[in-house]
Amino acid sequence: MTAAAAFAAAPWSARTRGAIFYVVCVGLLVVTMAKLLTYVLPGGLAAQLGNYGESVLYAVIVAATIQVARRHRPPTSRSWLVAGAFAVVCVGLAIALRQSTLPPGVRTLTEPLVAGGLTALYVNLRRPVRWPLAWSAVVVTVVLVFFDTEIVLEQSEAFGFLVLAPICLDIVDRSILDPVQPDRPARRLAWCASLAVLAAVALLAAYAVRPDLSGPVEHGIDYLHRAAEAYWGWILIHLYLGFWLPGRLGLPGRPGHR
């Protein structure tokens, strides 16, 4: 029995599985924001893992957005109104948080808020999306052209989330947003492993170049590491929607609908 089949056979409804995911994610977010990891993990490891609260928040926002959006297809003027309002609220919250006097560990959540709101707009596009890599290329171009500006440097995770969104949703795992597409768990798992390897390589490379950030290559490597939360955020989304909810439980038109 495959892992997906084993999950499908478990006596849990889609609603229960979803509740477990979101409760665990909120718990992780609270733990990282409150710096509680220092009480159970070594200092260096706790500090490193504590930086990934942005990944968890983005995964929660986008996973919830996808679960709502894919039940209301094709997109309508009402869905665009809702998605647009949600994006405005997310960006507004990010601006308010950025200007607040809250601790830096909390204010850094501006990045997943901005990216989550903009991703909601992308999620609402009619599928299939033509030329998804073009959307990623636009984001990369903005980063390259405005690299030395404050917004690009401070929102590295946000840009990372947005670059990956078209690749994850419309190339690697199209079934996440379109349940009639073939489910390819092996490709999804290989993609998640690739993102994890990229995060590890970027971390090691950044440590090597940071003593002398003097050229575009060194700055590019450092930027790839600073965007590492995006890799882990999308891994969480893939694991939740692709494996924890096997057969797209609860979705019309897929096996396991209940």
Backbone bond lengths (Angstrom), bond angles and torsions (degrees), N, CA, C in turn:
res aa  C-N    CA-C-N  psi(-1)  N-CA   C-N-CA  omega(-1)  CA-C   N-CA-C  phi
1 M - - - 1.465 - - 1.526 109.45 -
2 T 1.318 116.27 129.64 1.454 120.55 179.68 1.521 110.23 -71.12
3 A 1.349 115.10 165.79 1.464 119.05 178.83 1.522 110.93 -61.91
4 A 1.339 115.80 -41.29 1.467 118.80 179.89 1.517 111.00 -63.86
5 A 1.349 116.49 -40.16 1.461 119.72 179.52 1.528 110.56 -66.78
6 A 1.321 116.13 -37.36 1.462 119.34 178.48 1.516 111.39 -63.15
7 F 1.335 115.63 -42.07 1.460 118.88 176.76 1.516 110.86 -62.73
8 A 1.333 116.06 -42.58 1.453 120.37 -178.11 1.521 111.31 -61.84
9 A 1.341 115.51 -32.44 1.454 119.78 -178.30 1.525 112.77 -79.52
10 A 1.319 117.66 -14.42 1.460 120.88 -179.67 1.527 109.96 -65.19
11 P 1.338 116.50 142.11 1.469 120.08 -176.00 1.522 112.69 -79.24
12 W 1.309 116.76 51.39 1.459 121.10 177.99 1.515 109.14 -121.98
13 S 1.309 116.71 137.48 1.450 120.52 176.68 1.520 109.55 -80.40
14 A 1.333 115.67 164.63 1.462 120.14 177.37 1.523 110.67 -59.66
15 R 1.332 116.45 -36.70 1.464 119.50 -179.80 1.521 111.02 -64.75
16 T 1.328 116.88 -40.79 1.470 120.45 178.89 1.516 110.97 -65.16
17 R 1.331 115.95 -43.80 1.465 119.79 178.43 1.524 111.01 -60.64
18 G 1.334 116.23 -43.39 1.459 119.68 178.55 1.511 111.96 -62.65
19 A 1.326 116.53 -43.11 1.464 120.26 179.79 1.523 110.96 -61.33
20 I 1.335 116.69 -41.61 1.471 120.19 178.75 1.522 110.40 -60.78
21 F 1.332 116.45 -46.38 1.466 120.16 -178.99 1.516 111.33 -59.55
22 Y 1.334 117.31 -49.96 1.458 119.84 -174.98 1.529 112.26 -70.22
23 V 1.317 117.61 -35.67 1.469 120.15 177.41 1.528 110.21 -65.24
24 V 1.342 115.99 -44.35 1.468 119.61 179.23 1.526 110.64 -62.83
25 C 1.334 116.79 -42.42 1.465 120.14 -179.39 1.524 111.81 -64.58
26 V 1.321 116.51 -43.64 1.469 119.34 177.97 1.518 109.95 -62.63
27 G 1.340 116.95 -40.39 1.456 119.90 177.22 1.519 112.15 -61.25
28 L 1.340 116.15 -44.01 1.463 120.24 177.70 1.521 111.41 -62.02
29 L 1.323 115.71 -39.90 1.462 119.50 -179.89 1.523 111.00 -64.01
30 V 1.316 116.74 -42.76 1.469 120.99 178.77 1.524 110.28 -63.58
31 V 1.323 116.03 -43.47 1.462 120.39 -178.99 1.532 111.25 -62.45
32 T 1.329 116.85 -43.98 1.466 119.12 -178.79 1.518 111.66 -70.39
33 M 1.333 117.16 -40.63 1.460 119.66 -178.94 1.538 111.91 -68.43
34 A 1.336 116.75 -32.27 1.470 121.06 -179.47 1.529 112.06 -86.56
35 K 1.328 116.65 1.27 1.464 121.83 179.06 1.530 111.77 59.57
36 L 1.313 117.34 34.56 1.461 121.25 -178.37 1.524 112.58 -79.12
37 L 1.333 116.68 -14.81 1.461 119.25 -179.63 1.520 112.22 -63.59
38 T 1.323 116.78 -24.83 1.468 120.33 -179.24 1.526 112.19 -64.61
39 Y 1.340 116.60 -18.43 1.464 119.81 -179.08 1.525 112.66 -85.94
40 V 1.322 117.45 -14.16 1.468 119.54 -176.38 1.527 113.16 -125.20
41 L 1.336 117.43 -11.45 1.460 120.78 -178.45 1.520 110.22 -128.26
42 P 1.339 117.45 156.74 1.468 120.38 174.57 1.528 111.00 -56.83
43 G 1.315 116.48 151.02 1.462 122.00 -173.75 1.515 114.70 -52.47
44 G 1.340 117.34 -49.27 1.457 120.20 -178.16 1.512 113.00 -64.23
45 L 1.332 116.41 -44.20 1.459 120.38 -180.00 1.521 110.78 -67.68
46 A 1.326 117.02 -39.62 1.462 120.57 178.65 1.524 110.88 -62.79
47 A 1.334 116.41 -41.19 1.463 120.25 179.56 1.521 110.96 -65.16
48 Q 1.361 115.85 -40.55 1.458 119.74 -179.24 1.526 111.25 -66.29
49 L 1.330 117.63 -47.47 1.460 121.24 -179.72 1.523 111.35 -68.98
50 G 1.315 116.35 -29.60 1.462 120.05 179.55 1.513 113.35 -66.51
51 N 1.338 116.52 -15.73 1.457 120.57 179.63 1.524 112.93 -80.33
52 Y 1.341 116.37 -6.98 1.460 118.97 -172.88 1.521 114.03 -102.31
53 G 1.318 116.26 21.96 1.458 119.06 173.19 1.521 111.37 -63.19
54 E 1.345 116.68 -30.96 1.456 120.42 177.76 1.527 111.13 -61.67
55 S 1.336 116.44 -37.88 1.464 120.60 179.40 1.524 110.91 -61.39
56 V 1.321 115.48 -43.94 1.466 120.58 -177.26 1.528 110.50 -66.59
57 L 1.328 117.24 -45.83 1.460 119.84 -178.85 1.524 110.93 -63.53
58 Y 1.326 116.97 -42.97 1.464 119.49 178.75 1.525 111.04 -62.49
59 A 1.332 116.57 -42.34 1.464 120.21 179.44 1.519 110.88 -60.91
60 V 1.322 117.26 -40.79 1.467 120.93 178.82 1.524 110.76 -63.94
61 I 1.329 116.32 -47.37 1.464 120.27 -178.23 1.520 111.40 -61.99
62 V 1.330 116.35 -49.35 1.462 120.50 -174.65 1.525 111.79 -72.16
63 A 1.322 117.56 -41.11 1.464 119.71 178.69 1.527 110.50 -60.78
64 A 1.330 116.78 -44.18 1.466 120.00 178.76 1.525 110.82 -65.04
65 T 1.332 116.56 -40.87 1.460 121.01 178.78 1.531 110.93 -60.77
66 I 1.330 115.73 -44.74 1.461 120.35 -179.69 1.522 111.05 -64.11
67 Q 1.328 117.00 -42.59 1.461 120.05 -178.48 1.532 111.53 -63.88
68 V 1.317 116.20 -32.69 1.467 119.54 176.61 1.522 110.45 -76.54
69 A 1.340 116.53 -46.22 1.465 121.16 -173.73 1.513 112.64 -64.55
70 R 1.313 118.61 -39.72 1.454 119.94 -173.68 1.522 112.39 -76.88
71 R 1.320 116.81 -5.05 1.464 119.77 172.85 1.527 111.72 -93.90
72 H 1.324 115.65 -3.23 1.469 120.23 -179.15 1.522 109.00 -129.93
73 R 1.321 115.07 71.26 1.451 122.11 -179.41 1.517 110.13 -115.68
74 P 1.311 120.21 145.71 1.468 126.72 -5.27 1.535 110.93 -74.84
75 P 1.341 117.84 167.13 1.459 120.17 -179.98 1.519 111.64 -62.67
76 T 1.306 115.00 145.65 1.463 121.80 -179.99 1.520 109.51 -123.43
77 S 1.317 115.44 175.31 1.465 119.60 177.05 1.527 110.51 -61.34
78 R 1.335 115.89 -34.39 1.472 119.32 177.94 1.523 111.13 -67.33
79 S 1.349 116.87 -42.35 1.461 119.09 -179.99 1.519 110.93 -65.50
80 W 1.338 117.33 -34.43 1.464 119.89 176.17 1.515 111.14 -68.28
81 L 1.313 116.84 -36.23 1.465 120.24 177.33 1.525 110.41 -64.10
82 V 1.339 115.52 -44.53 1.462 119.79 179.63 1.526 110.83 -65.33
83 A 1.347 116.56 -45.70 1.461 120.24 179.95 1.527 111.34 -62.85
84 G 1.332 116.08 -40.97 1.464 119.60 178.76 1.513 111.73 -64.85
85 A 1.333 116.66 -42.74 1.466 120.12 178.48 1.520 110.97 -63.96
86 F 1.335 116.11 -40.07 1.463 120.04 178.70 1.524 110.81 -63.19
87 A 1.334 116.62 -42.51 1.465 120.50 178.89 1.522 111.13 -62.15
88 V 1.326 116.55 -42.33 1.468 120.87 179.31 1.524 110.31 -63.12
89 V 1.321 116.80 -42.81 1.471 120.77 179.62 1.526 110.27 -62.96
90 C 1.328 116.89 -44.51 1.467 120.42 -179.58 1.532 111.40 -62.10
91 V 1.318 116.80 -46.14 1.468 120.28 179.56 1.519 110.35 -66.04
92 G 1.337 116.95 -39.35 1.462 120.37 177.60 1.520 111.72 -62.28
93 L 1.340 116.58 -43.09 1.467 120.13 177.18 1.526 110.85 -63.08
94 A 1.323 116.51 -38.13 1.461 120.52 179.52 1.528 111.07 -64.19
95 I 1.320 116.27 -42.93 1.473 120.01 178.97 1.524 110.66 -63.90
96 A 1.341 115.99 -44.38 1.464 119.99 179.34 1.524 110.70 -63.02
97 L 1.324 116.19 -40.43 1.462 120.19 179.50 1.518 110.84 -66.82
98 R 1.326 116.68 -39.93 1.470 120.88 -179.73 1.519 111.55 -63.42
99 Q 1.309 117.07 -33.74 1.464 121.53 -177.60 1.521 112.96 -91.40
100 S 1.318 117.01 -0.33 1.462 120.80 -178.03 1.524 110.96 -80.65
101 T 1.315 115.18 175.01 1.466 120.86 178.54 1.529 111.27 -103.88
102 L 1.310 116.42 17.64 1.459 120.77 178.71 1.528 110.33 -67.69
103 P 1.329 118.26 161.11 1.468 120.95 -179.79 1.528 111.58 -57.93
104 P 1.319 117.44 151.08 1.476 121.01 -179.99 1.527 112.95 -55.30
105 G 1.328 117.47 -34.85 1.452 120.30 179.96 1.512 113.61 -64.17
106 V 1.336 116.24 -21.86 1.464 121.12 176.84 1.529 109.75 -92.33
107 R 1.325 116.51 -40.69 1.469 119.67 -178.34 1.523 112.81 -65.65
108 T 1.331 117.10 -21.18 1.464 119.45 178.79 1.527 112.42 -68.03
109 L 1.326 117.21 -11.69 1.464 120.39 177.89 1.524 112.01 -71.53
110 T 1.324 117.64 -0.89 1.460 119.37 174.52 1.528 111.15 -59.76
111 E 1.329 116.12 -34.32 1.471 119.83 -175.71 1.535 113.05 -65.38
112 P 1.337 119.53 -50.86 1.465 117.80 177.41 1.522 113.04 -67.29
113 L 1.327 118.00 -26.67 1.464 119.93 177.04 1.531 110.51 -66.96
114 V 1.329 116.29 -48.24 1.464 119.90 178.97 1.526 110.33 -62.17
115 A 1.332 116.12 -49.22 1.466 120.03 -178.31 1.525 111.34 -65.02
116 G 1.330 117.45 -39.13 1.456 120.38 179.77 1.523 112.11 -64.04
117 G 1.333 116.51 -41.20 1.457 119.50 178.06 1.515 112.63 -64.83
118 L 1.331 116.99 -43.37 1.469 120.35 179.66 1.532 111.52 -70.65
119 T 1.327 116.91 -34.46 1.459 119.84 177.27 1.527 111.02 -64.32
120 A 1.329 116.89 -32.85 1.469 120.20 177.68 1.527 110.72 -59.09
121 L 1.324 117.12 -36.79 1.465 120.67 177.17 1.523 110.57 -66.52
122 Y 1.328 116.43 -42.05 1.466 119.78 179.23 1.525 111.06 -66.32
123 V 1.320 116.38 -39.86 1.465 120.72 179.32 1.526 111.14 -60.21
124 N 1.316 116.59 -32.27 1.467 120.21 -175.47 1.528 113.42 -79.16
125 L 1.334 117.92 -5.67 1.464 119.92 178.35 1.528 110.65 -62.59
126 R 1.316 115.74 150.47 1.464 120.13 175.44 1.524 109.65 -67.77
127 R 1.330 115.72 136.91 1.451 121.65 177.31 1.523 110.26 -99.99
128 P 1.367 117.12 147.16 1.471 127.15 0.37 1.530 111.88 -77.60
129 V 1.324 115.83 147.77 1.462 121.82 176.53 1.522 108.70 -83.19
130 R 1.314 116.27 129.50 1.467 120.13 178.21 1.526 109.54 -81.72
131 W 1.302 115.55 136.98 1.463 122.18 176.91 1.535 112.62 53.24
132 P 1.331 118.25 59.22 1.468 119.52 -179.95 1.524 113.44 -60.74
133 L 1.341 116.08 -32.05 1.467 117.82 179.37 1.522 111.96 -65.22
134 A 1.331 117.36 -23.65 1.457 120.21 177.48 1.528 110.54 -64.72
135 W 1.340 116.25 -36.59 1.470 119.57 177.76 1.529 110.26 -64.28
136 S 1.330 115.81 -43.56 1.465 119.12 177.26 1.521 111.07 -64.19
137 A 1.328 116.14 -38.97 1.458 120.22 -179.59 1.523 111.71 -63.58
138 V 1.324 117.01 -35.54 1.469 120.70 178.13 1.532 109.87 -62.36
139 V 1.339 116.45 -44.29 1.465 120.41 -179.79 1.524 110.23 -64.89
140 V 1.342 116.74 -43.93 1.458 120.27 178.80 1.533 110.53 -61.59
141 T 1.311 117.07 -39.22 1.468 121.10 178.99 1.520 111.12 -63.05
142 V 1.322 116.34 -42.55 1.474 120.05 177.30 1.524 110.28 -59.60
143 V 1.340 116.33 -43.46 1.464 119.93 179.57 1.525 111.04 -62.42
144 L 1.324 117.15 -43.69 1.464 120.65 -177.45 1.534 111.81 -67.90
145 V 1.334 116.04 -42.30 1.466 119.90 -176.68 1.526 111.59 -70.48
146 F 1.325 115.55 -38.55 1.464 119.45 -175.39 1.527 111.76 -111.01
147 F 1.336 116.14 31.83 1.458 120.37 -172.31 1.523 113.06 -58.66
148 D 1.305 117.66 -37.73 1.467 120.54 -175.00 1.528 113.48 -85.29
149 T 1.309 117.80 4.96 1.456 120.25 -179.89 1.525 110.46 -85.93
150 E 1.320 115.52 158.22 1.467 120.91 -176.45 1.529 111.51 -63.36
151 I 1.310 116.98 -41.34 1.468 119.42 -175.14 1.524 111.69 -65.48
152 V 1.338 117.68 -39.43 1.461 120.18 -179.75 1.525 110.76 -70.57
153 L 1.311 116.90 -40.41 1.458 120.41 -179.40 1.523 111.99 -69.35
154 E 1.320 116.85 -38.19 1.468 119.99 -177.42 1.520 112.97 -83.44
155 Q 1.317 117.62 -20.94 1.456 120.87 -177.52 1.538 111.37 -109.39
156 S 1.321 116.49 37.64 1.468 119.63 -177.90 1.526 111.80 -60.39
157 E 1.352 117.06 -42.04 1.458 118.95 178.87 1.523 111.22 -63.80
158 A 1.336 116.67 -40.24 1.465 120.19 -179.67 1.524 110.55 -60.97
159 F 1.319 117.35 -45.79 1.464 120.16 179.09 1.529 110.71 -65.33
160 G 1.335 116.73 -36.24 1.457 119.80 177.30 1.526 111.81 -62.56
161 F 1.325 116.52 -45.19 1.467 120.62 176.63 1.525 110.79 -56.95
162 L 1.330 116.67 -43.93 1.465 121.28 -174.86 1.530 112.17 -73.05
163 V 1.319 117.78 -33.95 1.465 120.39 176.65 1.527 110.31 -64.00
164 L 1.327 116.57 -40.64 1.458 120.82 -175.89 1.523 113.78 -77.74
165 A 1.331 117.84 -25.07 1.468 120.72 -174.00 1.529 113.28 -53.61
166 P 1.341 120.18 -52.32 1.475 118.97 179.61 1.523 113.23 -63.24
167 I 1.332 117.09 -35.94 1.459 120.51 -180.00 1.526 110.33 -66.17
168 C 1.327 115.59 -45.68 1.463 120.02 -177.48 1.523 112.29 -68.26
169 L 1.331 116.92 -42.21 1.457 121.12 -171.29 1.522 114.40 -89.20
170 D 1.317 117.58 -27.16 1.467 119.45 -172.35 1.521 114.74 -124.43
171 I 1.334 117.24 4.76 1.462 120.74 174.19 1.528 110.23 -127.97
172 V 1.314 117.13 -58.28 1.463 120.90 -175.38 1.526 112.07 -73.84
173 D 1.320 117.56 -48.70 1.469 120.31 -171.67 1.523 110.33 -136.76
174 R 1.311 116.05 72.32 1.462 120.88 -177.15 1.523 112.13 -66.10
175 S 1.329 117.41 -21.19 1.460 120.20 -177.78 1.525 112.58 -70.48
176 I 1.326 118.12 -15.44 1.463 120.39 178.32 1.522 110.70 -59.95
177 L 1.329 116.72 -43.14 1.461 120.64 -178.52 1.519 112.96 -101.28
178 D 1.320 116.71 -17.44 1.460 120.45 -179.26 1.524 108.26 -127.85
179 P 1.337 117.55 92.24 1.466 121.33 -173.18 1.521 115.05 -59.99
180 V 1.322 118.91 -16.84 1.468 119.56 179.37 1.527 111.68 -81.59
181 Q 1.315 117.77 -10.59 1.464 120.84 176.89 1.530 110.06 -71.51
182 P 1.327 118.04 151.43 1.470 120.55 178.94 1.533 111.50 -60.08
183 D 1.318 114.85 139.01 1.462 120.69 177.52 1.522 108.18 -88.03
184 R 1.345 117.10 120.89 1.462 121.33 -176.73 1.533 109.70 -121.13
185 P 1.325 117.24 80.34 1.464 120.22 -176.54 1.519 114.08 -62.31
186 A 1.338 117.91 -34.70 1.466 119.54 -179.65 1.520 110.90 -64.33
187 R 1.329 116.93 -43.39 1.463 120.22 179.02 1.522 110.56 -66.56
188 R 1.326 116.39 -38.86 1.467 120.22 178.81 1.523 110.96 -62.70
189 L 1.342 115.28 -44.20 1.460 119.75 -179.65 1.528 111.12 -66.17
190 A 1.333 116.97 -39.38 1.464 120.14 178.10 1.524 110.90 -64.29
191 W 1.320 116.61 -38.09 1.464 120.98 177.93 1.527 110.65 -65.26
192 C 1.329 117.18 -43.38 1.462 120.35 178.10 1.522 110.66 -61.61
193 A 1.331 116.17 -41.46 1.465 119.87 178.04 1.527 110.70 -63.80
194 S 1.330 116.69 -38.04 1.467 120.76 178.94 1.525 111.21 -64.12
195 L 1.323 116.22 -40.88 1.461 119.66 178.19 1.523 111.30 -65.50
196 A 1.331 116.66 -38.58 1.459 119.96 178.32 1.531 110.93 -65.73
197 V 1.326 116.41 -40.86 1.472 120.47 177.46 1.523 110.19 -64.54
198 L 1.338 117.01 -41.88 1.460 120.48 178.28 1.517 110.83 -60.18
199 A 1.333 116.91 -41.59 1.465 120.64 178.82 1.524 110.70 -62.00
200 A 1.333 116.80 -43.55 1.466 120.84 -179.02 1.526 111.26 -66.93
201 V 1.332 116.62 -44.17 1.465 120.64 -179.98 1.531 110.45 -64.68
202 A 1.337 116.56 -42.41 1.462 120.43 179.45 1.525 110.82 -62.59
203 L 1.333 116.72 -38.13 1.464 120.66 178.39 1.526 111.12 -62.65
204 L 1.331 116.54 -48.85 1.460 120.12 -178.70 1.525 111.31 -66.33
205 A 1.330 116.61 -41.07 1.461 119.94 -179.92 1.520 111.50 -66.22
206 A 1.332 116.45 -37.60 1.467 119.75 179.78 1.521 111.22 -64.69
207 Y 1.336 116.49 -40.18 1.461 119.46 177.38 1.526 110.72 -61.36
208 A 1.332 116.68 -32.67 1.461 120.60 -177.87 1.523 112.24 -74.82
209 V 1.336 117.90 -35.34 1.468 120.27 -173.49 1.521 113.54 -97.06
210 R 1.319 118.28 -17.21 1.471 119.25 -174.47 1.525 114.81 -63.06
211 P 1.321 119.47 -29.74 1.477 117.34 176.10 1.524 113.47 -60.32
212 D 1.332 117.56 -21.14 1.464 120.23 -178.41 1.526 110.13 -145.26
213 L 1.321 116.87 76.49 1.467 121.75 178.29 1.524 108.36 -83.09
214 S 1.336 115.50 83.95 1.459 118.81 -172.04 1.515 114.70 -117.11
215 G 1.316 117.79 -9.14 1.458 119.21 -176.48 1.511 112.45 -138.94
216 P 1.330 117.05 172.62 1.466 120.50 -177.62 1.523 113.13 -63.39
217 V 1.342 117.24 -34.42 1.460 119.63 179.29 1.520 110.45 -65.85
218 E 1.327 116.23 -46.58 1.457 120.26 -179.95 1.531 111.02 -62.82
219 H 1.338 116.45 -42.76 1.464 119.55 178.98 1.536 110.63 -66.13
220 G 1.335 116.55 -35.97 1.457 119.88 178.25 1.514 112.04 -64.87
221 I 1.334 116.77 -42.61 1.466 120.99 177.86 1.519 110.60 -62.94
222 D 1.322 115.82 -43.90 1.467 120.13 179.13 1.529 110.65 -61.76
223 Y 1.325 116.56 -39.34 1.467 120.68 -179.59 1.523 110.79 -66.86
224 L 1.341 116.94 -38.87 1.463 120.49 177.73 1.520 110.74 -60.89
225 H 1.331 116.37 -37.42 1.466 119.18 178.06 1.526 110.97 -72.02
226 R 1.308 117.29 -39.06 1.465 119.65 -179.67 1.518 111.80 -65.29
227 A 1.312 116.52 -22.53 1.465 120.89 178.29 1.523 112.35 -91.95
228 A 1.340 117.60 12.35 1.466 120.90 -173.32 1.525 112.92 -60.91
229 E 1.342 117.46 -28.05 1.465 119.37 178.50 1.531 111.17 -58.05
230 A 1.338 115.92 -29.61 1.466 119.53 179.53 1.520 111.00 -64.94
231 Y 1.323 117.14 -38.90 1.460 120.20 -179.37 1.532 110.39 -63.19
232 W 1.335 115.39 -47.65 1.466 119.46 -178.03 1.531 111.48 -69.70
233 G 1.323 117.12 -34.29 1.457 119.74 177.78 1.513 111.96 -61.63
234 W 1.334 116.96 -44.22 1.456 120.08 -179.72 1.524 111.64 -72.55
235 I 1.323 117.86 -30.67 1.464 120.01 173.66 1.526 109.78 -60.54
236 L 1.323 117.05 -45.36 1.465 120.78 178.34 1.528 111.43 -58.95
237 I 1.324 116.02 -43.18 1.469 120.49 -178.93 1.520 110.52 -63.46
238 H 1.327 116.94 -45.52 1.464 120.96 179.29 1.534 111.45 -62.83
239 L 1.327 116.54 -44.00 1.457 119.59 -177.90 1.526 111.24 -65.71
240 Y 1.329 116.05 -38.55 1.467 119.25 -179.25 1.518 112.04 -70.63
241 L 1.332 116.38 -55.50 1.465 120.11 -174.79 1.524 112.75 -77.55
242 G 1.322 116.98 -23.48 1.451 119.70 -176.43 1.513 115.34 -97.81
243 F 1.358 117.04 -28.79 1.457 119.78 -176.24 1.533 112.96 -121.45
244 W 1.316 116.18 -43.25 1.477 118.96 -179.23 1.530 111.07 -69.24
245 L 1.326 117.08 -28.89 1.463 121.55 173.14 1.523 108.07 -110.45
246 P 1.339 119.10 71.72 1.462 121.67 -174.93 1.513 111.64 -63.32
247 G 1.337 115.43 144.79 1.447 119.49 -179.87 1.508 112.96 63.83
248 R 1.351 117.01 17.47 1.464 121.96 -178.57 1.527 109.80 53.75
249 L 1.364 115.59 53.59 1.452 119.81 -179.53 1.513 111.61 -51.72
250 G 1.311 115.65 137.16 1.448 120.46 177.45 1.511 114.19 87.30
251 L 1.343 117.04 -1.37 1.460 120.06 -178.78 1.524 110.65 -103.12
252 P 1.310 117.26 135.70 1.456 118.78 176.19 1.514 110.42 -64.87
253 G 1.331 115.70 143.48 1.462 119.82 175.07 1.517 113.79 85.62
254 R 1.342 118.40 5.24 1.463 120.68 178.47 1.528 110.20 -127.23
255 P 1.308 118.20 153.28 1.451 120.69 176.61 1.521 109.99 -60.14
256 G 1.301 116.32 144.19 1.459 119.71 178.23 1.487 113.55 90.77
257 H 1.326 118.13 3.66 1.457 120.03 179.49 1.505 109.69 -63.05
258 R 1.327 116.10 129.04 1.463 119.04 179.46 1.524 109.69 -148.64
